[in-house]
Amino acid sequence: MDFSKKHLIKQLAKKLLPQKFFSNIQKAHRKLRYLFLYSQFSNKIRYFGIAHYCPICRSYLSKLLPFGVNPRPNALCPVCGSLERHRLIFLFMSKKTDVFLPPIKSMLHIAPEKCMENIFKKSEYINYITADLAPYALLQMDLTNISIQDEIFDIIYISHVFEHIVDDRKAMQEVFRVLKKNGWAILQVPINSEITFEDPSITNPKEREHFFGQSDHVRIYGLDYYNRLSEVGFTIRRQRLILQENPNIVKKLVISADEDIVLCTKK
């Protein structure tokens, strides 16, 4: 139906129907339109296929979408918005930790990704708190100055945040401070070299993008990242899942085959 016919029908309905009834029809139409064009439900149908599977939203998909400053093909789940690292971390938490099992645990999630936030909120065994500088999180805080008393959280999850923080060691110290003894944290960063490269004199966003890969990054981490975590007191275990060794599963789930999960504990 072309625009002129749609407009004519709309105007006719507006004249013939009571205003309140017409308004309710419009609202219902907008909700249905959103449901079928933009919702997770519609994208499950639109992108349905057997090539890929997202373990977070449990969607079978024909393809994933490109994502990134230099777009990576087949990276973003069109249903829940998860990326490779989110799917890997979710699988790791499900298979290697007790996060979704009793007893009830307190959890701090910094810079919460929506796909992960939805999962944690639904768990009956997680007292879940989100924090960020931005107002969309439950708590607004600077990670280098956490306004919470010592040893509050059983679990802390932070992914791809420290590379944005100038004084990352101070942020790590604060995370260590608010984690309970015998608690654990997953603290992921992108690692792209042997030795960390940083230069505080580089402040221009374009120069940061050139040197660090993104305009809001302040360093490129190397393998010595693990030493920084150890220096503030964490016991570090770099782990991988067995399924990361299976190329077919890696391709199906679209996860990294060579990324270590950084599991940090406080003794």
C-alpha positions in Angstrom: 0.0 0.0 0.0 1.5 3.4 -1.0 1.8 6.4 1.2 -1.3 8.3 -0.2 -3.6 5.4 0.4 -2.3 4.9 4.0 -2.8 8.6 4.7 -6.3 8.5 3.3 -7.3 5.5 5.4 -5.8 7.1 8.5 -7.7 10.4 8.0 -11.0 8.5 7.3 -10.6 6.5 10.5 -9.8 9.6 12.5 -13.0 11.2 11.3 -15.3 8.1 11.8 -13.9 6.7 15.1 -14.2 8.3 18.5 -10.9 10.2 19.4 -10.1 8.0 22.4 -10.7 4.8 20.5 -8.6 6.1 17.5 -5.8 7.0 19.9 -5.8 3.5 21.5 -5.6 1.9 18.1 -2.6 4.1 17.2 -0.9 3.1 20.5 -1.5 -0.6 19.8 -0.3 -0.2 16.2 3.0 1.4 17.4 3.5 -1.4 20.0 2.9 -4.1 17.4 5.2 -2.3 14.9 8.0 -2.2 17.4 7.5 -5.8 18.3 7.8 -7.0 14.8 10.4 -4.6 13.5 12.8 -3.9 16.4 12.3 -6.4 19.3 14.4 -9.4 20.2 11.5 -11.6 19.2 11.4 -10.2 15.7 15.2 -10.5 15.3 15.1 -14.1 16.4 12.8 -14.7 13.5 14.5 -12.3 11.0 18.0 -13.8 11.6 16.9 -17.4 12.3 19.3 -20.0 11.0 21.6 -22.9 12.0 25.0 -21.4 11.2 25.5 -19.8 14.6 24.2 -19.9 18.2 24.2 -17.3 20.9 24.4 -18.9 24.3 23.4 -15.7 26.1 20.0 -15.2 24.4 19.7 -18.8 23.2 19.2 -17.8 19.6 19.9 -19.8 16.5 21.1 -17.4 13.8 21.9 -17.4 10.1 24.5 -14.7 10.7 25.8 -12.1 13.2 26.5 -8.5 12.4 29.7 -6.6 11.9 31.0 -4.5 14.9 34.0 -2.4 15.9 36.1 0.7 15.0 37.4 -1.5 12.2 34.3 -3.7 11.8 34.8 -7.3 12.5 32.4 -9.4 10.4 30.1 -11.8 12.2 30.7 -10.3 15.7 27.4 -8.8 17.1 24.4 -10.9 18.0 21.4 -9.2 16.4 19.1 -10.4 19.2 20.9 -9.5 22.4 23.8 -7.4 21.3 26.5 -9.7 22.7 30.0 -9.7 21.2 32.6 -12.5 21.1 34.0 -11.7 24.6 30.6 -11.6 26.2 29.6 -15.0 24.9 33.0 -16.5 26.0 32.7 -15.0 29.5 29.1 -16.1 29.9 30.1 -19.7 29.0 33.1 -19.5 31.3 31.0 -18.2 34.2 28.3 -20.9 33.6 30.8 -23.8 33.4 33.7 -22.8 35.7 32.1 -20.7 38.5 29.3 -20.8 40.9 27.8 -17.4 39.9 24.4 -18.9 39.0 24.3 -21.4 41.8 23.4 -21.1 45.5 24.2 -19.5 47.9 23.2 -15.9 47.2 26.2 -13.7 46.3 26.8 -10.0 46.0 28.1 -8.9 42.6 29.5 -5.6 41.3 29.4 -5.2 37.5 31.3 -2.2 36.2 30.3 -0.5 32.9 27.5 -3.1 32.5 26.8 -4.5 29.0 23.1 -4.9 28.5 23.3 -8.5 27.3 25.1 -9.5 30.4 23.2 -7.3 32.8 19.9 -9.0 31.7 21.3 -12.4 32.6 22.6 -11.4 36.0 19.4 -9.6 36.9 17.3 -12.7 36.3 19.4 -14.9 38.6 17.9 -15.6 42.0 21.3 -16.2 43.5 22.9 -12.8 42.7 22.4 -9.5 44.6 23.4 -7.4 41.6 24.8 -3.9 41.5 25.9 -2.0 38.4 28.3 1.0 38.5 29.6 3.4 35.9 30.5 7.1 35.5 27.4 7.4 33.3 24.0 7.7 34.9 22.5 4.6 33.3 24.0 2.4 36.1 22.7 1.9 39.6 25.7 3.6 41.1 27.7 6.5 39.6 31.4 6.2 40.6 34.9 6.7 39.6 36.7 3.3 39.6 39.8 5.0 41.0 37.8 6.2 44.0 35.1 3.7 44.9 32.9 5.1 47.6 32.1 1.7 49.2 33.6 0.2 52.3 36.1 -2.7 52.2 35.3 -6.3 51.3 31.7 -6.0 50.2 31.4 -8.0 47.0 31.8 -11.8 46.4 32.1 -11.3 42.7 33.3 -8.4 40.5 33.1 -8.4 36.7 34.8 -5.8 34.6 35.4 -6.1 30.9 37.4 -3.7 28.6 37.4 -0.8 31.1 41.0 -0.5 32.5 42.3 0.6 29.0 40.2 3.7 29.4 41.6 4.7 32.8 44.8 6.8 33.1 45.6 5.5 36.6 44.7 1.9 36.0 46.8 0.6 39.0 44.7 2.8 41.4 41.5 1.3 39.9 42.9 -2.2 40.4 43.7 -1.4 44.0 40.1 -0.2 44.6 38.7 -3.3 43.0 40.9 -5.4 45.2 39.8 -3.5 48.3 36.1 -3.9 47.8 36.3 -7.6 46.9 35.7 -10.0 49.9 38.4 -12.4 51.0 38.0 -15.6 49.0 36.0 -13.6 46.5 36.7 -13.7 42.8 36.8 -11.2 39.9 36.9 -11.5 36.1 38.9 -8.5 34.8 39.2 -8.6 31.0 41.2 -6.2 28.8 42.2 -6.4 25.2 45.8 -7.7 25.1 47.6 -7.0 21.8 51.3 -7.0 22.5 54.1 -8.5 24.7 54.7 -5.3 26.7 52.1 -2.6 27.6 52.5 0.6 25.7 51.3 3.9 27.2 52.2 7.5 27.0 50.4 10.1 29.2 51.5 12.9 26.9 49.2 11.5 24.2 45.8 13.2 25.0 44.5 14.2 21.6 41.6 11.8 20.6 42.9 11.4 17.0 46.4 10.6 18.3 45.0 8.1 20.8 43.1 6.4 18.1 46.3 6.2 16.0 48.5 4.9 18.9 46.0 2.9 21.0 43.3 1.8 18.6 40.5 4.0 19.9 40.1 7.6 20.7 39.1 6.9 24.3 41.9 4.4 25.0 45.0 5.4 27.0 47.2 2.3 26.4 47.6 -1.0 24.6 48.0 -3.8 27.1 50.6 -6.4 26.8 51.1 -9.7 28.7 52.6 -7.8 31.6 48.9 -6.8 32.4 48.8 -9.9 34.6 51.8 -8.5 36.6 49.9 -5.3 37.4 47.0 -7.4 38.8 49.4 -9.5 40.9 51.1 -6.4 42.3 47.9 -5.1 43.9 47.4 -8.5 45.6 45.3 -10.6 43.3 46.1 -14.3 42.7 45.8 -14.8 38.9 44.7 -17.8 36.9 44.6 -17.5 33.2 42.1 -20.1 31.9 40.4 -21.3 28.7 37.5 -23.6 28.1 38.0 -26.9 26.4 35.4 -25.9 23.7 37.8 -23.1 22.6 40.0 -26.0 21.2 37.2 -27.1 18.9 37.1 -25.0 15.6 33.6 -26.0 14.8 32.3 -24.8 18.2 34.3 -21.6 18.0 32.8 -20.9 14.6 29.2 -21.9 15.7 29.3 -19.6 18.9 31.6 -17.0 17.3 34.0 -16.8 20.3 37.7 -16.3 20.5 39.8 -19.5 20.3 42.9 -17.9 21.9 41.5 -15.5 24.6 42.4 -16.3 28.2 39.9 -15.5 30.9 41.6 -13.6 33.7 40.2 -15.1 36.9 41.4 -13.1 39.9 41.0 -14.3 43.5 41.6 -12.6 46.9 43.2 -14.8 49.5 
